[in-house]
Amino acid sequence: MYKSKKILILGMARSGFEVAKLLSKYDNEITITDMKEQDPLNVKILKELGVNYVITDEPEKLLDNSFDVLVKNPGIRRDHKCVLKARALDMDVVNEVEVAYSFLNKNAKIIAITGSNGKTTTTTMIFNILKQAGLDVLLGGNIGYPVSSLVPKVKDNSILVLEISDHQLVDMHDFKSNISILTNLYQVHLDFHESYAVYKNMKKKIFNKHTADDLAILNKNNIDVLNLTEDINSNKLYFSSTEEADCMIKNDAIYYKGEEIIKLKDIKLKGVHNYENIMCAIMAVKEFNVSNEIIFNYLNKFGGVEHRIEYVDTIDGVEYYNDSKATNVDSTIIAVDSFKNPTILLLGGLDRGHSFEPLKGHLDNVKLIISYGETKNRIKEFADSENIKCIVVDTLVEATHEAIKNAKENYTVLLSPACASWDQYKCFEDRGEEFKKEVFRIKK
């Protein structure tokens, strides 16, 4: 399908670079654009492959009816001028995953994971458990490894574990998985989509072209998931933290099809949302006959994905968790609900005018809020309205020190900012690293 074509790639980054390399092998005439200078080595590699590299903030001016395909970066909106022009020219608009899929060995199995929260943790666990079981497994998608880079490595017996975001699903057409997981649905990314309804329908595309031979793993506790998937053709399996299901929690353990897999006390990763992610992983790997022993040994040691309710350390009886990835209030609610012991909550960051009101009803265990950054004063007003003590500081470093000073034995200190990091940091990873550095400093 993507051979001997004239192709414009909109947005370079890692996925644009990898898909350009892949397409260059198939007699395609390729132009790749970006608004900013890219890694000189990557540019050199593409130029040597015959790819035309253009820096421009008006890529639509390059596009005319001589092009066959527009491959766009998932982060680029559907109403971008270049995308609108491509559609007006009746041109195929796809993304890197869709292109890569067309070149994959069709005997390989694909596990695709999506959802509003928990995608990365679930994807990571599935990949690592299958790897420990000795299977030929590859990791890719939204987790940072473009699927295009995996194409040459995929064999008949390969299993691809792919995290797929709603941004990627926008431009999916032929992509199909053998197992699709929908962890949950919440109202997020509405700045990218026109509405929650549009967002949900994008997520539904993870079950694209499914038949009864394909498996859907679904959250029985999420009404939006149940309603959305009512008419899909997949074979459906359900997980639940509160009800009878194919995979469920009962007697303080996780059971799959009536068999105890692991007791909750033996799982290093804590929190109901993480138990739900774990159930997704168990259900997926059981399709490949992975033993309970391998699953137990992994879950007994896995401490979480970095910056996503990541366990940092226990010092003087106080547990420290880094959830810097929580850049919105919904993510912070999930984090706060994970802990039942007294909690000191660090909130703050870029002020996008968003409300903290949805946190109401989720703060019963929060004994102290420490606010910092651009939103510090608005957070203080919110805390006062909830009769929760709030200490206001300027920086995360100061906030961490105040948390350490005020924490008592059996407390949890939780960085879950409910705000983007860009007021003080380049990215949420830098914010999380600084928090961990300050926590580790008190051990010295």
Secondary structure, DSSP 4 states (H G I P E B T S, - for coil): --SS-EEEEE--HHHHHHHHHHHGGGT-EEEEEESS---HHHHHHHHHTT-EEEE-S-GGGT--TT--EEEE-TTS-TTSHHHHHHHHTT-EEE-HHHHHHHHS-TTSEEEEEE-SS-HHHHHHHHHHHHHHTT--EEEEETTTB-GGGTGGG--TT-EEEEE--HHHHTT-SS---SEEEE----S--TTTSS-HHHHHHHHHGGGTT--TTSEEEEETT-HHHHHHTTT--SEEEEEESSS--SEEEETTEEEETTEEEEEGGG-SS-SHHHHHHHHHHHHHHHTTT--HHHHHHHHTT----TTSSEEEEEETTEEEEE-TT--SHHHHHHHHTT--S-EEEEEE--------GGGTTS-TTEEEEEEESTTHHHHHHHHHHTT--EEE-SSHHHHHHHHHHH--TT-EEEE--SS-STTT-SSHHHHHHHHHHHHHHTT-
